[in-house]
């Protein structure tokens, strides 16, 4: 038989669209999992819960929405972290998220804005005919 080139081009285009759609689904699933993990963390921090678990299933590409997942502690960065520091780490993270984060961000914003103003002021006075140095 003879191969129709229009059919081959259509199949290539369809394959490309299928791969893009598969990448979009995987990206959306990973973003959703990340958002749900953060939602559980912030909910637990605001409710003063000490135990925070999240599903971080295997990343083999075969996971689907609603698939069973392993429960892991969201506050620990690795499974080898010592259990003795869990409460201290949780307390520090809770303190940072609830009370210190936004004031620190505002202070840093004001500090960098002040530095920017000083840089602009020095640029403007550089071309001034008056000597402003003591």
C-alpha positions in Angstrom: 0.0 0.0 0.0 0.7 3.6 -0.5 1.2 5.9 2.5 -0.8 9.1 2.5 1.4 12.0 3.6 -1.6 14.0 4.9 -2.4 11.1 7.2 1.2 10.9 8.5 1.3 14.7 9.1 -2.0 14.5 10.9 -0.6 11.6 13.1 2.6 13.5 13.9 0.5 16.6 14.8 -1.8 14.5 16.9 1.1 12.9 18.7 2.7 16.3 19.4 -0.6 17.6 20.9 -1.0 14.4 23.0 2.5 14.9 24.4 1.7 18.5 25.3 -1.5 17.6 26.9 0.2 14.9 28.9 2.8 17.4 30.1 0.1 19.9 31.1 -1.7 17.2 33.1 1.4 16.2 34.9 2.3 19.8 35.6 -1.1 20.6 36.9 -1.1 17.5 39.1 2.3 18.4 40.7 1.1 22.0 41.3 -2.1 20.7 42.9 -0.2 18.4 45.2 2.2 21.2 46.2 -0.7 23.6 46.9 -2.5 20.9 49.0 0.6 20.3 51.0 1.0 24.0 51.8 -2.7 24.2 52.6 -2.4 21.4 55.1 0.7 23.0 56.6 -0.8 26.4 57.0 -4.1 25.0 58.3 -2.3 22.9 60.9 -0.1 25.9 61.9 -3.1 28.2 62.3 -5.1 25.5 64.3 -2.1 24.8 66.6 -1.9 21.1 65.5 1.4 19.5 66.1 1.1 16.6 63.6 1.1 17.4 60.0 1.0 14.7 57.4 0.8 15.0 53.7 0.8 12.6 50.8 4.0 12.6 48.8 3.6 9.6 46.7 6.1 8.2 44.2 6.9 10.4 41.3 6.8 7.7 38.7 4.4 9.5 36.4 1.7 6.9 36.9 0.0 8.6 39.9 -3.5 9.9 39.3 -5.8 12.0 41.3 -7.2 10.0 44.2 -4.4 7.4 44.2 -3.2 6.2 47.6 -0.2 8.0 49.0 2.3 7.5 51.8 1.9 9.7 54.9 5.0 11.7 55.6 5.7 14.5 57.9 5.5 17.8 56.1 7.8 19.6 58.5 10.7 17.3 58.2 13.0 17.8 55.3 14.2 14.2 55.3 13.4 11.0 57.0 16.8 11.0 58.8 16.0 14.2 60.8 16.2 13.7 64.5 12.8 13.3 66.3 14.0 15.3 69.3 14.0 18.6 67.5 10.6 18.2 65.9 8.8 20.3 68.5 11.4 23.0 68.4 11.4 23.1 64.7 7.6 23.2 64.6 7.5 26.0 67.1 10.0 28.1 65.2 8.2 27.5 61.9 4.9 28.4 63.5 6.4 31.6 65.0 7.9 32.6 61.7 4.7 32.0 59.7 2.3 33.5 62.1 4.1 36.5 63.5 7.5 37.3 62.0 7.2 36.7 58.3 5.3 39.8 57.2 6.9 42.3 59.5 10.3 41.0 58.4 9.3 41.4 54.7 8.1 44.9 55.3 11.3 45.9 57.1 13.4 44.5 54.3 11.2 46.3 51.7 11.7 49.6 53.6 15.4 49.0 53.9 15.9 48.3 50.2 13.6 51.2 49.3 15.8 53.5 51.4 19.0 52.2 49.8 17.4 52.8 46.4 16.6 56.3 47.3 20.2 56.9 48.5 21.5 55.6 45.2 19.2 57.8 43.2 20.1 60.8 45.3 23.8 60.2 44.8 23.2 59.9 41.0 21.3 63.2 41.0 23.8 65.1 43.1 26.8 63.7 41.1 26.0 66.2 38.3 25.3 69.1 40.6 27.6 72.1 40.2 27.8 72.6 44.0 30.3 70.5 46.0 28.2 68.8 48.7 31.1 66.9 50.4 32.3 68.2 53.7 
